[in-house]
Amino acid sequence: MIKEKLAGPPGFSTDLSLKYEELARLRHLIHNQWLERIKSLVPEQANRFEELGMQRYHEASKLLDHSSIWPKKVRILPRNAVLEIREMNFFCQLEDYFGPFEISDEENVGREEIYWRLVRPNEKNDIGPLHADGWFWELGHGATPDNVVRIKIWIGIYVEPGLNGFLYVPNSHLKDWPYHAELKNGFNKPVIDVAEDSLNRLYFESNPGDTIIFHDKLLHGGAIGRGNSTRVSLEFTMFVKPY
């Protein structure tokens, strides 16, 4: 059923979610990496951030140069964490649906990439424009093996339903949308050539641990946080056999 939803309308599935124990473990792994990064940059402020936790990160984020200290490479979970996550029941469910799969290595770190994001409330610069992930691959970001298709997974780690999280346009994977590339931080990034307000953007009304599995061409993006906490999410791209 999940494959059918991805290939045809609506282009995504929200049928799977993490068990609480798995969510708690993911939070622990992400928190440790987040805090170690802060300790390496501002050790004198580490206790402050540890007391606040990730959900209240925004309350002290002005103590850091937020826009420059969180490039994707420092948000890719370490190898041992990825191996542990791979053993979770959620991944076993994915393999039941799609068969054995690889996870992409878009940043060429030499292993599978599972990474997290931080989006503070009312900070529009913490999110990117609406896009399809396939555009990044078309612009040369990462290499796709032969005889596979790409599928994206988004998991809400700390989210407020309807207030921060994930936006998507149902059925948008069934159409080719115009876009152009803009050079940013040394890399060509896609920018859609359609007014976002003209599209039927919907919130993924997710609770922590809920997931959305979606087609590589589905238009989506982050939502500007309208709640009172920092949103934390986890993402990765799967290479699966054609279906």
Protein Blocks (a to p, Z undefined) as FASTA:
>chain_A
ZZmmmmmcnhiackbccdfklmmmmmmmmmmmmmmmmmmmmmmlmmmmmmnommlmmmmm
mmpcfklmmcfklmpccfklmmmmmmpmklmmmmmmnopaddddfkonopacddddddde
hiaklpccdddfklmmmnopacadehiacddddddfbdcehkaccdddehklmpccdddd
ddeehiacdddfbdfklpccddddddehiacdddfklccdddddfbfbdcdddddddddd
dZZ
